[in-house]
Amino acid sequence: MLNLVAQAKAQGTKADLEKEINELTSKRKKLKSKIKRFIEKFTDKNGRAPSNDEQASIKPMYIERKDLEIKIASLKKELESLKSNKESSTEPKISLNVMRKRRADWLKARFSQIQGELDNDFEEKPKLSKWEMMRAVVRPWCRHP
């Protein structure tokens, strides 16, 4: 029951974050269009692009647009973390050591399988060395013979 309540709150938070991201994005686009209009008007009037000193009058718009970009990026990160928390809560994370152990176990089982096949095929030959067994396991995955 508590898990369902937590999921409902997370859904509400996700929806709120997405709504806020969309609002801030539209505000940022409006600021960008205002800046473009200023530059176009200046270029039409003076026949050249404005210098940095001439753009000082719209510097607050540049600063506000940059602040909006930073806010949007942080909200997107927060939204991604909420989504990944939901996904990770359903699937347990596997550590690198566990994956290494599983691979080592698989390789040992594969070595034993190959050794058994070779023992059955060639009763008179001695067992293969670990290096030869490794080559037998890895060779099918290699592109070059």
Residue frames as a rotation matrix with the C-alpha (Angstrom) as fourth column:
MET 1
0.570 0.822 0.000 0.00
0.822 -0.570 0.000 0.00
0.000 0.000 -1.000 0.00
LEU 2
0.489 -0.464 -0.739 2.78
0.117 -0.804 0.583 2.42
-0.864 -0.372 -0.339 0.91
ASN 3
-0.574 -0.732 0.367 4.58
0.431 0.111 0.895 1.54
-0.696 0.672 0.252 -2.31
LEU 4
-0.079 0.646 0.759 1.49
0.986 -0.064 0.157 2.50
0.150 0.760 -0.632 -4.33
VAL 5
0.828 0.349 -0.438 1.27
0.462 -0.868 0.181 5.84
-0.317 -0.352 -0.880 -2.51
ALA 6
0.024 -0.914 -0.405 4.95
0.074 -0.402 0.913 6.50
-0.997 -0.052 0.058 -3.22
GLN 7
-0.612 -0.214 0.761 4.44
0.724 0.237 0.648 5.65
-0.319 0.948 0.010 -6.90
ALA 8
0.414 0.843 0.343 1.44
0.903 -0.429 -0.034 7.97
0.118 0.324 -0.939 -7.10
LYS 9
0.703 -0.234 -0.671 3.47
0.154 -0.872 0.465 10.80
-0.694 -0.431 -0.577 -5.57
ALA 10
-0.401 -0.911 0.097 6.31
0.235 0.000 0.972 10.09
-0.885 0.413 0.214 -7.98
GLN 11
-0.267 0.394 0.880 3.88
0.964 0.119 0.239 10.18
-0.011 0.912 -0.411 -10.92
GLY 12
0.800 0.584 -0.135 2.56
0.592 -0.805 0.026 13.53
-0.094 -0.101 -0.990 -9.72
THR 13
0.345 -0.771 -0.536 6.08
0.001 -0.570 0.821 14.82
-0.939 -0.284 -0.196 -9.34
LYS 14
-0.545 -0.549 0.634 7.02
0.595 0.279 0.754 13.59
-0.591 0.788 0.174 -12.81
ALA 15
0.187 0.708 0.681 4.02
0.967 -0.254 -0.002 15.30
0.171 0.659 -0.732 -14.35
ASP 16
0.872 0.102 -0.479 4.81
0.278 -0.909 0.312 18.52
-0.404 -0.405 -0.820 -12.48
LEU 17
-0.061 -0.981 -0.185 8.45
0.115 -0.191 0.975 18.37
-0.991 0.039 0.124 -13.59
GLU 18
-0.471 -0.081 0.878 7.51
0.846 0.240 0.476 17.75
-0.249 0.967 -0.045 -17.21
LYS 19
0.598 0.757 0.264 5.03
0.793 -0.607 -0.054 20.64
0.119 0.241 -0.963 -17.10
GLU 20
0.714 -0.387 -0.583 7.62
0.059 -0.797 0.602 22.98
-0.697 -0.464 -0.546 -15.57
ILE 21
-0.377 -0.873 0.309 10.24
0.394 0.150 0.907 21.90
-0.838 0.463 0.287 -18.12
ASN 22
-0.143 0.401 0.905 7.82
0.987 -0.004 0.158 22.65
0.067 0.916 -0.395 -20.96
GLU 23
0.861 0.486 -0.150 6.96
0.502 -0.858 0.105 26.08
-0.078 -0.165 -0.983 -19.51
LEU 24
0.383 -0.799 -0.463 10.59
-0.030 -0.512 0.859 27.03
-0.923 -0.315 -0.220 -19.03
THR 25
-0.450 -0.538 0.712 11.46
0.664 0.331 0.670 25.79
-0.596 0.775 0.209 -22.51
SER 26
0.298 0.626 0.721 8.76
0.928 -0.367 -0.065 27.93
0.224 0.688 -0.690 -24.10
LYS 27
0.907 -0.017 -0.420 9.94
0.173 -0.896 0.408 30.94
-0.383 -0.443 -0.811 -22.06
ARG 28
-0.049 -0.998 -0.028 13.52
0.175 -0.036 0.984 30.32
-0.983 0.043 0.176 -23.21
LYS 29
-0.314 -0.009 0.949 12.38
0.929 0.202 0.309 30.11
-0.194 0.979 -0.055 -26.84
LYS 30
0.745 0.637 0.200 10.52
0.658 -0.751 -0.060 33.41
0.112 0.176 -0.978 -26.49
LEU 31
0.624 -0.598 -0.504 13.63
-0.037 -0.666 0.745 35.07
-0.781 -0.446 -0.437 -25.10
LYS 32
-0.365 -0.788 0.495 15.69
0.492 0.288 0.821 33.68
-0.790 0.544 0.283 -27.95
SER 33
0.056 0.456 0.888 13.23
0.990 -0.139 0.009 35.06
0.128 0.879 -0.460 -30.50
LYS 34
0.931 0.236 -0.280 13.33
0.299 -0.931 0.208 38.49
-0.212 -0.278 -0.937 -28.78
ILE 35
0.160 -0.958 -0.239 17.14
0.016 -0.240 0.971 38.47
-0.987 -0.159 -0.023 -28.97
LYS 36
-0.417 -0.282 0.864 17.00
0.800 0.337 0.497 37.47
-0.432 0.898 0.085 -32.64
ARG 37
0.543 0.700 0.464 14.48
0.828 -0.540 -0.155 40.23
0.142 0.468 -0.872 -33.39
PHE 38
0.762 -0.333 -0.555 16.75
0.031 -0.838 0.545 42.80
-0.647 -0.433 -0.628 -31.71
ILE 39
-0.282 -0.947 0.155 19.72
0.187 0.105 0.977 41.66
-0.941 0.305 0.148 -33.79
GLU 40
-0.225 0.266 0.937 17.65
0.964 0.200 0.174 41.64
-0.141 0.943 -0.302 -37.02
LYS 41
0.825 0.565 0.005 16.27
0.563 -0.822 -0.080 45.14
-0.041 0.069 -0.997 -36.37
PHE 42
0.473 -0.734 -0.488 19.75
-0.098 -0.594 0.798 46.43
-0.876 -0.330 -0.353 -35.57
THR 43
-0.465 -0.670 0.579 21.16
0.477 0.361 0.801 44.82
-0.746 0.649 0.152 -38.70
ASP 44
0.158 0.608 0.778 18.38
0.986 -0.137 -0.093 46.25
0.050 0.782 -0.621 -40.88
LYS 45
0.929 0.255 -0.267 18.85
0.303 -0.940 0.158 49.71
-0.210 -0.228 -0.951 -39.40
ASN 46
0.523 -0.805 -0.280 22.68
-0.481 -0.551 0.682 49.88
-0.703 -0.222 -0.675 -39.37
GLY 47
0.742 -0.202 -0.639 23.65
-0.582 0.278 -0.764 47.37
0.332 0.939 0.089 -42.07
ARG 48
-0.356 -0.862 -0.360 25.86
-0.397 0.489 -0.777 45.36
0.846 -0.133 -0.516 -39.71
ALA 49
0.274 0.386 -0.881 25.62
0.574 0.669 0.471 43.06
0.771 -0.635 -0.039 -36.73
PRO 50
0.826 0.056 0.561 25.66
-0.343 -0.741 0.578 44.74
0.448 -0.669 -0.593 -33.30
SER 51
-0.268 -0.956 -0.120 28.90
-0.256 0.191 -0.948 44.75
0.929 -0.224 -0.296 -31.34
ASN 52
-0.312 0.093 -0.945 29.15
0.780 0.593 -0.199 43.50
0.542 -0.800 -0.258 -27.78
ASP 53
-0.939 -0.053 -0.339 28.86
0.252 -0.778 -0.575 47.04
-0.233 -0.626 0.744 -26.45
GLU 54
-0.673 0.727 -0.137 25.71
-0.671 -0.521 0.528 47.60
0.313 0.447 0.838 -28.49
GLN 55
-0.089 0.627 -0.774 24.24
0.044 0.779 0.626 44.34
0.995 0.021 -0.097 -27.21
ALA 56
-0.929 -0.325 -0.177 24.72
0.192 -0.015 -0.981 45.46
0.317 -0.946 0.076 -23.60
SER 57
-0.567 0.779 0.269 21.14
-0.818 -0.570 -0.075 46.70
0.095 -0.263 0.960 -23.56
ILE 58
0.488 0.770 -0.412 19.85
-0.701 0.627 0.341 43.14
0.521 0.122 0.845 -23.97
LYS 59
-0.570 -0.798 -0.195 22.41
-0.469 0.511 -0.721 41.53
0.675 -0.320 -0.665 -21.68
PRO 60
-0.506 0.425 0.751 19.72
-0.752 0.209 -0.625 40.78
-0.422 -0.881 0.214 -19.05
MET 61
0.606 0.737 -0.300 17.89
-0.786 0.497 -0.367 38.72
-0.122 0.458 0.880 -21.68
TYR 62
0.125 -0.665 -0.737 21.05
-0.481 0.609 -0.631 36.70
0.868 0.433 -0.244 -22.35
ILE 63
-0.795 -0.446 0.411 21.56
-0.545 0.229 -0.806 36.13
0.265 -0.865 -0.426 -18.62
GLU 64
-0.076 0.859 0.506 17.94
-0.840 0.218 -0.497 35.11
-0.537 -0.463 0.705 -18.10
ARG 65
0.643 0.283 -0.712 18.12
-0.694 0.607 -0.386 32.70
0.323 0.742 0.587 -21.06
LYS 66
-0.322 -0.842 -0.433 21.29
-0.413 0.536 -0.736 31.11
0.852 -0.058 -0.521 -19.67
ASP 67
-0.726 0.119 0.677 19.66
-0.664 0.133 -0.736 30.76
-0.178 -0.984 -0.018 -16.23
LEU 68
0.379 0.926 0.007 16.64
-0.862 0.355 -0.362 29.10
-0.338 0.131 0.932 -17.85
GLU 69
0.354 -0.329 -0.875 18.93
-0.559 0.676 -0.480 26.65
0.750 0.660 0.056 -19.68
ILE 70
-0.743 -0.664 0.084 20.59
-0.426 0.372 -0.825 25.73
0.517 -0.648 -0.559 -16.39
LYS 71
-0.401 0.685 0.609 17.21
-0.775 0.101 -0.624 25.26
-0.488 -0.722 0.490 -14.65
ILE 72
0.576 0.628 -0.524 15.90
-0.815 0.486 -0.315 23.13
0.057 0.608 0.792 -17.51
ALA 73
-0.067 -0.696 -0.715 19.00
-0.456 0.659 -0.598 20.94
0.888 0.286 -0.361 -17.45
SER 74
-0.874 -0.267 0.405 18.72
-0.471 0.269 -0.840 20.40
0.116 -0.925 -0.361 -13.68
LEU 75
-0.018 0.947 0.319 15.01
-0.843 0.157 -0.514 19.60
-0.537 -0.278 0.796 -13.95
LYS 76
0.519 0.150 -0.842 15.70
-0.713 0.619 -0.329 17.11
0.471 0.771 0.428 -16.74
LYS 77
-0.565 -0.767 -0.303 18.34
-0.383 0.569 -0.728 15.43
0.731 -0.295 -0.615 -14.56
GLU 78
-0.706 0.366 0.606 15.88
-0.619 0.098 -0.779 15.25
-0.345 -0.925 0.158 -11.69
LEU 79
0.386 0.891 -0.240 13.23
-0.888 0.289 -0.358 13.78
-0.250 0.351 0.902 -13.97
GLU 80
0.184 -0.419 -0.889 15.69
-0.550 0.706 -0.447 11.18
0.815 0.571 -0.101 -15.27
SER 81
-0.839 -0.519 0.162 16.65
-0.405 0.399 -0.823 10.24
0.362 -0.756 -0.545 -11.72
LEU 82
-0.247 0.838 0.486 12.97
-0.788 0.118 -0.604 9.77
-0.564 -0.532 0.632 -10.85
LYS 83
0.598 0.457 -0.658 12.50
-0.781 0.517 -0.350 7.58
0.180 0.724 0.666 -13.90
SER 84
-0.173 -0.749 -0.639 15.64
-0.422 0.643 -0.639 5.55
0.890 0.159 -0.427 -13.17
ASN 85
-0.773 -0.033 0.633 14.58
-0.628 0.182 -0.757 5.12
-0.090 -0.983 -0.161 -9.52
LYS 86
0.285 0.946 0.153 11.30
-0.852 0.323 -0.413 3.66
-0.440 -0.013 0.898 -10.69
GLU 87
0.587 -0.116 -0.802 13.05
-0.565 0.651 -0.507 1.30
0.580 0.750 0.316 -13.10
SER 88
-0.465 -0.867 -0.180 15.73
-0.427 0.398 -0.812 0.30
0.775 -0.301 -0.555 -10.63
SER 89
-0.408 0.361 0.838 13.18
-0.874 0.109 -0.473 -0.40
-0.262 -0.926 0.271 -7.91
THR 90
0.706 0.708 -0.019 11.68
-0.674 0.663 -0.326 -3.18
-0.218 0.243 0.945 -10.04
GLU 91
0.762 -0.519 -0.386 15.00
0.128 0.706 -0.696 -4.68
0.635 0.481 0.605 -11.14
PRO 92
0.838 -0.517 -0.178 17.76
0.181 -0.046 0.982 -5.40
-0.516 -0.855 0.055 -8.64
LYS 93
0.650 -0.698 -0.301 21.15
-0.738 -0.484 -0.470 -3.98
0.182 0.527 -0.830 -9.51
ILE 94
0.892 -0.449 -0.053 23.97
0.452 0.889 0.074 -6.44
0.014 -0.090 0.996 -10.07
SER 95
0.637 -0.722 -0.270 27.42
-0.409 -0.614 0.675 -5.43
-0.653 -0.319 -0.687 -8.94
LEU 96
0.416 -0.589 -0.693 30.48
-0.850 0.019 -0.527 -5.83
0.324 0.808 -0.493 -11.09
ASN 97
-0.596 -0.663 0.454 31.90
-0.789 0.589 -0.175 -8.46
-0.151 -0.463 -0.874 -8.74
VAL 98
0.031 0.693 0.721 28.74
-0.267 0.701 -0.662 -10.57
-0.963 -0.171 0.207 -9.07
MET 99
0.849 0.264 -0.457 28.93
-0.485 0.049 -0.873 -10.32
-0.208 0.963 0.170 -12.87
ARG 100
-0.038 -0.948 -0.317 32.61
-0.943 0.139 -0.303 -11.32
0.331 0.287 -0.899 -12.79
LYS 101
-0.563 -0.131 0.816 31.83
-0.577 0.769 -0.274 -14.29
-0.592 -0.625 -0.508 -10.56
ARG 102
0.487 0.818 0.305 29.01
-0.250 0.465 -0.849 -15.41
-0.837 0.337 0.431 -12.87
ARG 103
0.696 -0.298 -0.653 31.30
-0.695 -0.050 -0.717 -15.16
0.181 0.953 -0.242 -15.88
ALA 104
-0.418 -0.894 0.159 34.04
-0.902 0.388 -0.187 -17.09
0.105 -0.222 -0.969 -14.11
ASP 105
-0.252 0.419 0.872 31.54
-0.374 0.789 -0.487 -19.80
-0.893 -0.449 -0.043 -13.16
TRP 106
0.798 0.571 -0.191 30.32
-0.361 0.199 -0.911 -19.94
-0.483 0.796 0.365 -16.74
LEU 107
0.294 -0.777 -0.557 33.89
-0.884 0.001 -0.468 -20.25
0.364 0.630 -0.686 -18.05
LYS 108
-0.595 -0.494 0.634 34.63
-0.728 0.665 -0.165 -23.06
-0.340 -0.560 -0.756 -15.59
ALA 109
0.191 0.755 0.627 31.49
-0.208 0.656 -0.726 -24.90
-0.959 0.008 0.282 -16.66
ARG 110
0.850 0.090 -0.518 32.40
-0.516 -0.047 -0.855 -24.40
-0.102 0.995 0.007 -20.32
PHE 111
-0.178 -0.975 -0.133 35.96
-0.965 0.199 -0.173 -25.64
0.195 0.097 -0.976 -19.69
SER 112
-0.481 0.050 0.875 34.57
-0.461 0.835 -0.300 -28.73
-0.746 -0.548 -0.379 -18.00
GLN 113
0.617 0.777 0.124 32.19
-0.241 0.337 -0.910 -29.31
-0.749 0.532 0.395 -20.90
ILE 114
0.616 -0.459 -0.640 34.97
-0.749 -0.090 -0.657 -29.03
0.244 0.884 -0.399 -23.49
GLN 115
-0.463 -0.825 0.325 37.29
-0.885 0.450 -0.120 -31.21
-0.048 -0.343 -0.938 -21.43
GLY 116
-0.115 0.519 0.847 34.53
-0.310 0.791 -0.527 -33.84
-0.944 -0.323 0.070 -21.16
GLU 117
0.859 0.438 -0.265 33.93
-0.355 0.136 -0.925 -33.74
-0.369 0.889 0.272 -24.90
LEU 118
0.239 -0.859 -0.453 37.64
-0.884 0.000 -0.467 -34.10
0.401 0.512 -0.759 -25.59
ASP 119
-0.521 -0.414 0.746 37.98
-0.738 0.657 -0.151 -36.93
-0.428 -0.630 -0.648 -23.08
ASN 120
0.323 0.733 0.599 35.13
-0.202 0.671 -0.713 -38.80
-0.925 0.109 0.364 -24.74
ASP 121
0.903 0.038 -0.428 36.53
-0.427 -0.036 -0.903 -38.26
-0.049 0.999 -0.016 -28.24
PHE 122
0.254 -0.913 -0.321 40.19
-0.397 0.204 -0.895 -38.99
0.882 0.354 -0.310 -27.47
GLU 123
0.984 0.175 -0.020 40.61
-0.066 0.470 0.880 -41.52
0.163 -0.865 0.475 -24.70
GLU 124
0.526 -0.840 -0.134 44.32
0.840 0.538 -0.075 -41.96
0.136 -0.073 0.988 -25.33
LYS 125
-0.067 -0.578 0.813 45.35
0.353 -0.776 -0.522 -38.26
0.933 0.252 0.256 -25.34
PRO 126
-0.604 -0.184 -0.776 46.25
0.797 -0.145 -0.586 -36.42
-0.004 -0.972 0.234 -22.12
LYS 127
0.457 0.801 -0.387 44.09
0.808 -0.556 -0.196 -33.56
-0.372 -0.223 -0.901 -20.81
LEU 128
0.284 -0.287 0.915 44.52
0.614 -0.678 -0.403 -30.16
0.736 0.677 -0.016 -22.43
SER 129
-0.702 -0.545 -0.459 46.31
0.711 -0.486 -0.509 -27.37
0.054 -0.683 0.729 -20.68
LYS 130
0.035 0.727 -0.685 44.36
0.628 -0.549 -0.551 -24.38
-0.777 -0.411 -0.476 -19.42
TRP 131
-0.473 -0.292 -0.831 45.76
-0.361 -0.797 0.485 -22.28
-0.804 0.530 0.271 -22.26
GLU 132
-0.993 0.112 -0.046 44.51
0.009 0.445 0.895 -24.72
0.120 0.888 -0.443 -24.91
MET 133
-0.360 0.914 -0.187 41.13
0.924 0.321 -0.207 -24.89
-0.129 -0.247 -0.960 -23.22
MET 134
-0.081 0.275 -0.958 40.92
0.222 -0.932 -0.287 -21.09
-0.972 -0.236 0.014 -23.12
ARG 135
-0.804 -0.262 -0.534 41.70
-0.438 -0.347 0.829 -20.95
-0.403 0.900 0.164 -26.83
ALA 136
-0.846 0.528 0.071 38.95
0.483 0.705 0.519 -23.53
0.224 0.474 -0.852 -27.49
VAL 137
-0.054 0.858 -0.510 36.41
0.882 -0.199 -0.428 -21.43
-0.469 -0.473 -0.746 -25.58
VAL 138
0.009 0.007 -1.000 37.43
0.011 -1.000 -0.007 -18.02
-1.000 -0.011 -0.009 -26.90
ARG 139
-0.864 -0.488 0.122 38.19
0.112 0.049 0.992 -18.98
-0.490 0.872 0.013 -30.50
PRO 140
-0.307 0.781 0.544 34.54
0.952 0.247 0.183 -19.24
0.009 0.574 -0.819 -31.65
TRP 141
0.604 0.572 -0.555 34.03
0.613 -0.779 -0.136 -15.61
-0.510 -0.258 -0.821 -30.57
CYS 142
-0.266 -0.791 -0.551 37.09
0.070 -0.586 0.807 -14.31
-0.961 0.176 0.211 -32.40
ARG 143
0.695 0.500 -0.517 36.70
-0.425 -0.294 -0.856 -12.90
-0.580 0.815 0.009 -35.89
HIS 144
0.208 -0.720 -0.662 40.08
-0.924 0.076 -0.374 -14.10
0.319 0.690 -0.650 -37.09
PRO 145
0.876 0.138 -0.462 41.04
-0.076 0.986 0.149 -17.79
0.476 -0.096 0.874 -37.11
